[in-house]
Amino acid sequence: MSTKPYHHGNLKGELLRVAEEIGREEGPEAISIRQVTRRVGVSPTAAYRHYTDQEELLNAVSNRAVDELIARLNVVLTDHESRPLVADRMMACAWVYFNFAMEEPHMFRCMLAGRSLDLPTVMGGSGGDEEHLEPHVQALREFSECFRIHAQRTDGVSHLQYFMQNALAAWSTVHGFTVLCTTGQMADLPREMKNELAQGVFASAMRGTDFTDVNDPFRNYPDGKPDSDDDT
């Protein structure tokens, strides 16, 4: 923990560094202007010249958490040599998300506590700080290409008409399971058991994608929608 008084330099950067340090140690609830300035050794008034309120500071920490996760995702998404199959890279993404939460549970909660990702801006690839967004855009492009090939393999289509629905369905599955294992009802399970369950959950998320008619819940029924379930 840093307690050395701050004297000069980039105060905004130092405030963010210490806020991230607190968030990584204790979670988003512990991040406050008063706590951060106490560690840095400046007055709260000095901090308000750089961050209008506590929410803005928390959002900055949340952005740092997202950046860290995106960097990890880009490593596996661009690793075509040891993971030549897109299915392996997509599964690796799920594990990266899960492992990030397991290894950095407080930082994971910081990520969720702020307005950390402007998805429309990232998908558009423009606006805001383009240099900062580049890793995010790269991850989205790589993941989109994985989905395109996955769609071709599973449903024989090469377009991504239902990209958003499938991406959200897969993310919701991985995210929901991850939250259950970090702060939810499964948090106290042994890590080995969590890992064993995770493999099946993540694989089911991939099998559940549908690029033909994502809105039809009966598409996988051999004879389509039945008149009733009496004959089962």
VEXFI-410698 format. One line per field, with one value per residue: y, z, x of N, C-alpha, C in turn; residue number from 1; residue in one letter. Coordinates in steps of 0.05 Angstrom, whole numbers, plus 32768, in hexadecimal, padded with zeros to 4 digits. Each point is the difference from the previous one (the first is absolute). Layout:
# residues N
n_north: c(Y,...) .
n_up: c(Z,...) .
n_east: c(X,...) .
ca_north: c(Y,...) .
ca_up: c(Z,...) .
ca_east: c(X,...) .
c_north: c(Y,...) .
c_up: c(Z,...) .
c_east: c(X,...) .
resi: c(NUM,...) .
resn: c(A,...) .
//
This chain:
# residues 232
n_north: c(7FE8,8013,800A,7FFF,8017,800A,8006,7FF2,800A,7FE9,8013,8006,7FFB,800F,8011,7FFD,8003,8013,800C,7FFA,800A,8013,8004,7FFC,8010,8012,8007,8003,7FF2,7FF8,8004,8013,8018,7FFE,7FE7,8007,8017,7FF1,7FEC,8010,800B,8003,8018,7FFA,8019,7FF8,7FEB,8011,8009,7FE6,7FFB,8004,7FE5,7FF2,8005,8017,8001,7FF6,8010,8011,7FF8,8003,8016,8004,7FF7,800F,8014,7FF9,7FFF,8016,8009,7FF4,800C,8016,7FF8,7FF7,8018,800A,7FED,8005,8002,8005,8012,7FEE,7FF2,800C,7FE7,7FF9,8013,7FF9,7FE7,8006,800E,7FEB,7FF0,8012,8003,7FE6,7FFB,8014,7FF8,7FE8,800A,8010,7FF3,800F,7FFC,7FE7,8003,800B,7FEC,7FF0,800D,8003,8017,7FE7,7FFA,8012,7FEB,8012,800E,7FEB,7FFA,801B,7FFB,8013,8019,8013,7FF3,8004,800C,800A,8006,8003,7FFA,8011,8011,7FFC,8000,8015,800A,7FF9,8009,8016,8000,7FFC,8012,800E,7FF7,8006,8016,8002,7FFA,800F,8017,7FFF,8015,8013,8007,8017,7FF8,7FEA,800F,8016,7FF3,7FF4,8017,800C,7FEC,7FFF,801A,8000,7FEB,8009,8017,7FF5,7FED,8012,800F,7FEA,7FFD,801A,8009,7FEC,7FF0,8002,8017,7FF0,7FFA,7FE9,800C,7FE8,8002,8019,7FF8,7FEB,800F,8010,7FEA,7FF3,8013,8003,7FE5,7FFF,8014,7FF2,7FE9,8013,8006,8013,7FFA,7FEE,7FFA,8014,8009,7FEA,7FFE,7FFA,8010,7FF8,8004,7FE6,8001,8013,8015,7FF1,7FF0,7FEC,7FFC,7FF9,8001,8010) .
n_up: c(8000,7FEE,8011,7FEE,800D,7FF2,7FF0,7FEA,7FE7,7FF6,800D,7FE8,7FF4,8014,7FFD,7FE6,8001,8013,7FF1,7FEB,800E,8008,7FE7,7FF9,8015,7FFC,7FE6,7FEF,8014,7FFE,7FE6,800B,7FFA,8016,7FFB,7FE7,8006,8013,7FEF,7FEE,8013,7FF3,7FFC,8009,8007,8005,800C,800A,7FFE,8006,8016,7FF1,8001,8013,7FF3,7FFA,8019,8009,7FEF,8009,8019,7FFC,7FF4,8016,800E,7FF1,8002,8019,8002,7FF3,800F,8015,7FF9,7FFA,8016,800A,7FFB,8005,8011,7FE6,8009,801A,7FF6,7FEE,8012,7FF2,8000,7FFC,7FED,7FF7,8003,7FF4,7FF0,8000,7FFC,7FEE,7FF8,8001,7FF5,7FEF,8000,7FFB,7FEE,7FF5,8015,800E,7FF0,8000,801A,8000,7FEF,800F,8012,7FEB,7FF3,7FFE,7FF2,7FEE,8000,7FFD,8011,8010,7FFD,8005,8013,800A,8004,8011,8012,7FE6,800A,8013,7FEC,7FF5,8018,8008,7FED,8006,801A,7FFB,7FF1,8012,8014,7FF1,7FFA,801A,8005,7FED,8008,801A,7FF6,7FF1,8015,800F,7FF3,7FF7,8011,7FEE,8003,800C,7FF3,800D,7FF7,8002,7FF6,7FEE,7FFB,8002,7FF2,7FF0,7FFE,7FFD,7FF1,7FF2,7FFB,7FFB,7FF3,7FF4,7FFE,7FF8,7FF1,7FFC,7FFB,7FF1,7FFA,7FEC,800D,8011,7FE7,8002,7FFC,8008,8011,8006,7FFF,800E,800F,8002,7FFE,800E,8012,7FFD,8001,8014,8009,7FF8,800B,8011,7FF1,7FF4,7FE9,8003,8018,800A,7FF3,7FF3,8016,7FEA,7FF8,8018,8001,7FFD,800C,800A,8002,8017,7FFB,800C,801A,7FF8,7FE9,8013) .
n_east: c(8011,7FFA,8012,8013,8004,7FEC,8014,8004,7FFA,7FF8,7FF2,7FF5,8017,800A,7FED,8002,801A,7FFD,7FED,800F,8015,7FF0,7FF7,8019,8004,7FED,8001,7FEB,7FF6,8019,7FF9,800E,7FF7,7FF2,7FF9,7FFB,7FF5,7FF4,7FFE,7FF6,7FF2,7FE8,7FF6,7FE7,8004,8018,7FF4,7FEF,8019,8003,7FF2,7FEA,8000,7FF6,7FE9,800A,8009,7FE9,7FF5,8012,7FFB,7FE6,8007,800F,7FEB,7FF0,8012,8001,7FE5,7FFD,8015,7FF4,7FE9,800D,800C,7FE9,7FF4,8018,7FFD,8004,8018,7FFD,7FF0,8006,7FF1,7FED,7FF7,8019,8001,7FE8,8007,8017,7FF0,7FEF,8015,8007,7FE7,7FFD,8018,7FFA,7FE7,800A,8012,7FEE,7FF6,8011,8014,7FF8,7FFC,8019,8007,7FF1,800E,8010,7FFE,800A,7FEA,8007,7FEF,7FED,800F,8003,7FE7,7FFD,8011,7FF0,8009,8001,800F,8005,8016,7FF1,7FEF,8017,800A,7FED,8006,801A,7FF9,7FF1,8014,8012,7FF0,7FFC,801A,8004,7FEF,800C,8018,7FFB,7FF5,8015,800F,7FF0,7FFB,8018,8002,8005,7FE6,7FFE,7FEA,8006,8014,7FF2,7FEA,8010,800C,7FE9,7FF5,8015,8001,7FE5,8004,8015,7FF5,7FE9,800D,800E,7FEA,7FF2,8017,7FFB,7FE8,7FFA,7FEB,8012,8001,7FF3,7FF8,800C,8017,8009,7FEC,8007,8019,7FF9,7FF1,8014,800F,7FEE,8000,801A,8003,7FEE,800E,8015,7FF8,7FFA,8015,7FF2,800A,7FEC,7FF6,800D,7FEB,8008,7FF1,7FF2,8014,8008,7FE6,8004,7FE9,8010,7FF0,7FFF,7FEB,800D,8003,7FE8,800E,800A) .
ca_north: c(8018,8018,8016,8016,8018,8007,801B,800D,7FED,7FFB,7FFA,7FF0,7FE4,7FF4,7FFB,7FE8,7FE9,7FF9,7FF6,7FE5,7FF0,7FFC,7FEF,7FE5,7FF5,8000,8002,801B,800E,800E,8017,801A,8016,8004,7FEA,8001,8017,7FFA,7FF0,8010,8015,801A,8007,7FFA,8016,7FFC,7FEA,8009,800E,7FEC,7FEF,8010,7FF3,7FE4,7FEE,8003,7FF2,7FE4,7FF9,7FFF,7FE6,7FEC,8000,7FF3,7FE4,7FF7,7FFF,7FE9,7FE8,8001,7FF8,7FE3,7FF4,8003,7FEC,7FE7,8003,8002,7FE9,7FED,7FEB,7FEB,7FFC,8005,7FFE,8016,7FF6,8001,801C,8009,7FF4,800E,801A,7FFB,7FFA,8019,800F,7FF2,8001,801C,8004,7FEF,8009,801C,8003,801C,800F,7FF8,800F,801C,8002,8000,8016,8019,8000,7FFB,7FF9,800C,7FEC,800C,800D,7FEB,7FF2,8012,8003,801C,8010,7FFD,7FFD,7FEA,7FF0,7FF0,7FED,7FEE,7FE4,7FF8,7FFC,7FE8,7FE8,7FFD,7FF6,7FE4,7FF0,7FFF,7FEC,7FE6,7FFB,7FFB,7FE4,7FEE,7FFF,7FF0,7FE4,7FF5,8004,8003,801B,8010,801B,8003,800E,7FFE,8002,800C,7FEF,7FE9,800A,8006,7FE7,7FF3,8010,7FFE,7FE6,8000,8014,7FF7,7FEA,800C,800F,7FEC,7FF4,8014,800D,7FF4,7FE8,7FEB,800C,7FF0,7FE6,7FFE,8009,7FE9,7FFA,8016,7FFC,7FE9,800A,8015,7FF5,7FF9,8018,800F,7FF1,8002,801B,7FFE,7FF0,800D,8015,7FFA,8015,7FFD,800F,8002,8005,7FE8,7FED,7FE5,7FF9,7FE7,7FE9,7FF3,8005,801B,8004,7FEB,8009,7FFD,7FEF,7FE8,7FE7,7FFC) .
ca_up: c(8000,7FFE,8013,7FFC,7FF7,7FE4,7FFE,7FE6,7FEA,7FF4,8016,7FF7,7FFD,801A,800D,7FF3,8008,801B,8000,7FF5,8016,8014,7FF4,7FFD,801B,8011,7FF1,7FF9,8017,8010,7FF1,8006,7FFD,801A,8005,7FEC,8006,8018,7FF9,7FEF,8010,7FF7,800B,7FEE,7FEE,7FE9,7FEF,7FF2,7FE8,7FEB,7FFF,800A,8017,8006,7FEA,7FEA,8008,7FFF,7FE3,7FF6,8009,7FF0,7FE6,8002,8002,7FE5,7FF0,8008,7FF5,7FE3,7FF9,8003,7FEA,7FE7,7FFF,7FF6,7FE6,7FEA,8002,7FEC,7FFE,8013,7FFF,7FE4,7FFC,800D,8018,8016,8008,800E,801A,800F,8009,8017,8017,8007,800F,8019,8010,8009,8017,8016,8009,8008,8006,8006,7FE7,7FEF,800A,7FF8,7FE4,7FFE,8010,7FF1,7FE4,7FF7,7FE4,7FEE,7FEB,7FE6,7FF7,7FF9,7FE8,7FEA,7FFC,7FFE,8016,8019,7FFD,7FEE,8008,8017,7FF7,7FEC,8009,8002,7FE4,7FF6,800C,7FF3,7FE5,8002,8009,7FEA,7FED,800C,7FFE,7FE4,7FF9,8010,7FF3,7FE8,8008,800D,7FF1,7FE4,7FF7,8002,8009,801D,8005,801C,8010,801A,8011,8007,8011,801A,800C,800A,8015,8017,800C,800D,8016,8015,800F,800E,8017,8013,800D,800E,8015,8002,8011,7FFC,8007,8013,7FF5,7FFB,7FE5,7FEE,7FF8,7FEE,7FE5,7FF4,7FF7,7FEC,7FE5,7FF4,7FFC,7FEA,7FE7,7FF9,7FF5,7FE4,7FF2,8000,7FEC,7FEA,7FEC,7FEC,800A,801D,800E,8001,8015,7FF8,7FE7,8004,8001,7FE5,7FF1,8005,8018,8002,8007,801D,800B,800B,7FF5,8009) .
ca_east: c(7FEF,8010,7FF8,8013,7FF3,8004,800B,7FFF,7FFD,7FE6,7FEF,7FE9,8009,8006,7FE6,7FF5,8010,7FF9,7FE5,8001,800C,7FEB,7FEC,800B,8003,7FE8,7FE7,7FF7,7FF4,8015,800B,7FF3,8013,800E,8014,8016,8011,800F,8017,8012,800C,7FF6,7FE6,7FEB,7FFC,8013,7FF6,7FE8,8008,8004,7FE9,7FEA,7FF3,8009,7FF7,8012,8019,7FFA,7FFE,801C,800B,7FF1,800C,801A,7FFA,7FF8,8018,8010,7FF2,8002,801B,8001,7FF0,800F,8015,7FF5,7FF2,8014,8012,7FF7,8014,7FFA,7FE3,7FF8,7FE3,7FF1,7FF2,8013,8004,7FE8,8000,8015,7FF5,7FEF,8011,800E,7FED,7FFC,8018,8004,7FEF,8009,801A,7FFE,7FE3,7FF9,8003,7FE9,7FE9,8004,7FF9,7FE3,7FF4,8001,7FF7,801B,8004,7FED,8000,7FFB,8018,8014,7FF7,8003,801C,8007,7FF6,800F,801D,8003,8017,7FF7,7FEB,800A,7FFF,7FE4,7FF7,800E,7FF3,7FE6,8004,8009,7FEA,7FED,800A,7FFC,7FE3,7FFA,8008,7FEF,7FE6,8004,8003,7FE9,7FE7,8005,7FFB,8018,7FFA,7FFE,7FE7,7FF8,8018,7FFC,7FF1,8010,8016,7FF4,7FF8,8019,800C,7FEE,8005,801B,7FFF,7FEE,800E,8017,7FF6,7FF8,8017,8010,7FF1,7FE5,7FFB,8014,801A,800E,8009,801D,8007,8001,7FE5,7FF8,800D,7FF3,7FE6,8004,8006,7FE7,7FF0,800B,7FFB,7FE3,7FFC,8007,7FEC,7FE6,7FFE,7FEE,8003,7FEC,7FE8,8005,7FE7,7FEE,8009,7FFB,800E,800F,7FEE,8001,7FE7,7FF6,7FF0,7FEB,7FE5,7FFE,8015,7FF3,800B,801B) .
c_north: c(8019,8015,8018,8019,8007,801D,800D,7FEB,7FFE,7FF8,7FEF,7FE3,7FF3,7FFA,7FE6,7FE7,7FF6,7FF6,7FE3,7FED,7FF9,7FED,7FE3,7FF2,7FFB,8000,801C,8010,8010,8018,8019,8016,8004,7FEB,8002,8018,7FFD,7FF0,8010,8016,801C,8004,7FF6,8015,7FFD,7FEA,8009,8011,7FED,7FEC,800E,7FF4,7FE4,7FEE,8002,7FF1,7FE2,7FF7,7FFE,7FE5,7FE9,7FFD,7FF1,7FE2,7FF4,7FFE,7FE7,7FE6,7FFF,7FF7,7FE1,7FF2,8001,7FEC,7FE5,8002,8001,7FE9,7FEA,7FE8,7FE9,7FFA,8004,7FFF,8017,7FF7,8001,801C,800B,7FF4,800D,801B,7FFD,7FFB,8019,8010,7FF4,8002,801C,8005,7FEF,800C,801D,8006,801D,8011,7FF9,800F,801D,8004,8001,8018,801A,7FFE,7FFD,7FFC,800C,7FEF,800D,800E,7FEC,7FF3,8012,8005,801D,800E,7FFB,7FFE,7FE7,7FEF,7FED,7FEA,7FEB,7FE3,7FF5,7FF9,7FE7,7FE7,7FFB,7FF5,7FE2,7FEE,7FFE,7FEB,7FE4,7FF8,7FFA,7FE4,7FEC,7FFD,7FEF,7FE2,7FF5,8001,8004,801B,8010,801D,8000,800F,8000,8001,800A,7FEE,7FE8,8008,8006,7FE7,7FF2,800F,7FFE,7FE6,8000,8014,7FF7,7FEB,800C,800F,7FED,7FF5,8014,800C,7FF3,7FE6,7FEB,800A,7FEF,7FE4,7FFF,8008,7FEA,7FF9,8016,7FFC,7FE9,8008,8014,7FF5,7FF9,8018,8010,7FF2,8002,801C,8001,7FF0,800D,8017,7FF8,8018,7FFE,800F,8001,8004,7FE8,7FEC,7FE3,7FF7,7FE6,7FE8,7FF4,8006,801B,8001,7FEB,800C,7FFE,7FEF,7FE6,7FE7,7FFC,7FEB) .
c_up: c(8000,8014,7FFD,7FF6,7FE3,7FFE,7FE5,7FEB,7FF7,8016,7FF8,7FFD,801A,800F,7FF5,8008,801C,8002,7FF6,8015,8015,7FF6,7FFE,801B,800D,7FF0,7FFC,8018,800F,7FF2,8006,7FFD,801A,8005,7FED,8006,801A,7FFA,7FEF,8010,7FF7,800C,7FEC,7FEB,7FE7,7FED,7FEF,7FE7,7FE9,7FFD,800D,8019,8003,7FE9,7FE9,8005,7FFE,7FE3,7FF4,8008,7FF0,7FE4,8000,8002,7FE5,7FEE,8006,7FF5,7FE1,7FF7,8002,7FE9,7FE6,7FFE,7FF4,7FE5,7FE9,8000,7FED,7FFE,8012,8002,7FE4,7FFB,800F,8019,8018,800A,800E,801C,8012,800A,8019,8019,8009,8012,801C,8012,800A,801A,8018,800C,800B,8007,8006,7FE7,7FED,8009,7FFA,7FE3,7FFD,800D,7FF0,7FE5,7FEF,7FE2,7FEF,7FE7,7FE4,7FF5,7FF7,7FE5,7FE7,7FFA,7FFE,8018,8019,7FFA,7FEF,8006,8017,7FF7,7FEE,800A,8002,7FE4,7FF5,800B,7FF3,7FE4,8000,8008,7FEA,7FEB,800A,7FFD,7FE3,7FF8,800F,7FF3,7FE7,8008,800B,7FEF,7FE2,7FF5,8004,8009,801E,8007,801E,8013,801D,8013,800A,8013,801C,800E,800C,8017,801A,800F,8010,8018,8017,8011,8010,8019,8016,8010,8010,8018,8005,8010,7FFD,8008,8013,7FF6,7FFC,7FE3,7FEC,7FF6,7FEE,7FE4,7FF1,7FF5,7FE9,7FE4,7FF2,7FFA,7FE8,7FE5,7FF8,7FF5,7FE2,7FF0,7FFD,7FEC,7FE9,7FEC,7FE9,8007,801E,8010,8003,8015,7FF9,7FE9,8002,8003,7FE4,7FEF,8004,8019,8001,8008,801F,8008,800A,7FF6,800A,8016) .
c_east: c(8012,7FF6,8013,7FF2,8007,8009,7FFD,7FFC,7FE4,7FED,7FE8,8008,8006,7FE6,7FF3,8010,7FF9,7FE4,7FFF,800C,7FEC,7FEB,800A,8002,7FE5,7FE6,7FF6,7FF4,8015,800B,7FF0,8015,8010,8015,8017,8012,8010,8019,8014,800E,7FF9,7FE4,7FEB,7FFB,8012,7FF6,7FE9,8007,8003,7FE8,7FE9,7FF3,800B,7FF9,8013,801A,7FFB,7FFE,801C,800D,7FF3,800C,801B,7FFC,7FF8,8019,8011,7FF3,8004,801C,8003,7FF1,800F,8016,7FF6,7FF3,8013,8013,7FF6,8013,7FF9,7FE2,7FF5,7FE2,7FF2,7FF1,8013,8005,7FE8,7FFD,8015,7FF7,7FEF,8012,8010,7FED,7FFC,8018,8007,7FF0,800A,801A,7FFF,7FE2,7FF7,8001,7FE9,7FE7,8002,7FF7,7FE2,7FF3,7FFF,7FF4,8019,8003,7FE9,7FFF,7FFA,8019,8015,7FF8,8003,801E,8009,7FF4,8011,801D,8005,8018,7FF9,7FED,800C,8001,7FE4,7FF5,800D,7FF3,7FE5,8002,8008,7FE9,7FEA,8008,7FFD,7FE2,7FF8,8007,7FEF,7FE4,8001,8001,7FE6,7FE7,8004,7FFB,801A,7FFB,7FFC,7FE6,7FF9,8019,7FFA,7FF1,8010,8017,7FF5,7FF8,8019,800C,7FEF,8005,801A,8000,7FEF,800D,8017,7FF8,7FF7,8018,8011,7FF1,7FE4,8000,8015,801C,8011,8009,801E,8006,8000,7FE4,7FF5,800B,7FF2,7FE5,8003,8003,7FE5,7FEE,800A,7FFB,7FE3,7FFA,8007,7FEC,7FE6,7FFD,7FEF,8001,7FEC,7FE6,8002,7FE6,7FED,800A,7FFC,8011,8010,7FEE,7FFF,7FE7,7FF5,7FEF,7FEA,7FE5,7FFD,8018,7FF5,800D,801D,8002) .
resi: c(1,2,3,4,5,6,7,8,9,10,11,12,13,14,15,16,17,18,19,20,21,22,23,24,25,26,27,28,29,30,31,32,33,34,35,36,37,38,39,40,41,42,43,44,45,46,47,48,49,50,51,52,53,54,55,56,57,58,59,60,61,62,63,64,65,66,67,68,69,70,71,72,73,74,75,76,77,78,79,80,81,82,83,84,85,86,87,88,89,90,91,92,93,94,95,96,97,98,99,100,101,102,103,104,105,106,107,108,109,110,111,112,113,114,115,116,117,118,119,120,121,122,123,124,125,126,127,128,129,130,131,132,133,134,135,136,137,138,139,140,141,142,143,144,145,146,147,148,149,150,151,152,153,154,155,156,157,158,159,160,161,162,163,164,165,166,167,168,169,170,171,172,173,174,175,176,177,178,179,180,181,182,183,184,185,186,187,188,189,190,191,192,193,194,195,196,197,198,199,200,201,202,203,204,205,206,207,208,209,210,211,212,213,214,215,216,217,218,219,220,221,222,223,224,225,226,227,228,229,230,231,232) .
resn: c(M,S,T,K,P,Y,H,H,G,N,L,K,G,E,L,L,R,V,A,E,E,I,G,R,E,E,G,P,E,A,I,S,I,R,Q,V,T,R,R,V,G,V,S,P,T,A,A,Y,R,H,Y,T,D,Q,E,E,L,L,N,A,V,S,N,R,A,V,D,E,L,I,A,R,L,N,V,V,L,T,D,H,E,S,R,P,L,V,A,D,R,M,M,A,C,A,W,V,Y,F,N,F,A,M,E,E,P,H,M,F,R,C,M,L,A,G,R,S,L,D,L,P,T,V,M,G,G,S,G,G,D,E,E,H,L,E,P,H,V,Q,A,L,R,E,F,S,E,C,F,R,I,H,A,Q,R,T,D,G,V,S,H,L,Q,Y,F,M,Q,N,A,L,A,A,W,S,T,V,H,G,F,T,V,L,C,T,T,G,Q,M,A,D,L,P,R,E,M,K,N,E,L,A,Q,G,V,F,A,S,A,M,R,G,T,D,F,T,D,V,N,D,P,F,R,N,Y,P,D,G,K,P,D,S,D,D,D,T) .
//
